[in-house]
Amino acid sequence: DERAERRERGVLFGSGLVGGEGLFGVVIAAVAFFRTAAPAGVGYEWAGEAAPWLASAVFGVLAMYFWRLVVRDDTPKS
């Protein structure tokens, strides 16, 4: 029972990340289509040389949150 709950939390979180990324991509594509140019500030140029490190840090934080969400024990203690 607990294993199924954890799996469901993980699937919901992962689906939310994928869905949010898809919606964000559609918004960027719509803006680029109507402006005939890529939206300013979209991309990694603003981060300069720190872009790979920043991306790795964000990925690590998301992975830790995902892991904690899935292994979290929500059963009430008696």
N, C-alpha and C positions, 0 to 999 in steps of 0.2 A: 504494500500500500504506500509506504513512505518512498520507495524507489520510483513508483509511478508518479507521485507528486513532484519529486525532484526532476524527473525527466520532463514532465509537463512544463515546469517553470523554465527549464533550459530551452525547450522548444519555443515557448512563447517569447522569451527574450531574444533568441536568435532570429525568429520570424520578424520581430519588431525591428531589429537592426537591418535586416534585408529589406523590409518594406520601407523603412525610413530612407535608406540609401536610394531605393528606386524612386521614391517621390522627389527626393532632392535632385536626382538626375533629370527627371522630367521638368522640374522647375528651371534648372540651368539650361536645358535644351530649349525650352520655350523662350526664355530671355534671350538666348543667343540667336534664335530664329527671328525674333521680332526686332532685334537690334542689329542684325547681320554681322555681329562680332561677338566674341566670347565676353562674358560679363567680367568687368574689372574686379580684381581681387580673388577670383576663383582660380585655384591652383596652389602651387607650393612656392612660387617665386618670392612671396612675401616673407617666408621663413629663412630664405637664403641658405647658408651652409648648414644651418641647424635642422633643416627639413627632415632628413632621415632619422635623426635622433628624436625629434619631436613626434614623428609618426610612430616610431618604435615605442616611445613612452605612452602615447595614447593607446596603441594596441595592447601594451602590457596592462594598463589600467582597465581596459575593457575585458581582457582575458581574466584578470583577477576578480573583477566584479562578477563575471559570468560564472567562474568557479565557485565563488562564495555563495552566489544565488542558488546554484545547484546542490551544493553540499550542506547548506544551512539546515539546521534542525529546528522546525517550527512546532514540535510537539510540546505541549505544556508540561512543565516540571511539577511533580506533586510532592 
